[in-house]
């Protein structure tokens, strides 16, 4: 779906409290979450504005977002145990 918001809190609502806690207490998590949010916003903007970007560049942006999301999710799992 084009323009869908993939923020961590939207995608992992069960971890909302932990996301907020780690954002406040873990600088590395906060920085990675900020990068992830910026990348997600860039992708949404490109999709919604039908911006001229070739498929391989868009694929790379989405790949980078997925890698960051996976790493952040793993940190959420580690912190929740």
Helices and strands as residue ranges (DSSP letters): H 8-11, G 13-15, H 16-25, H 27-48, H 55-80
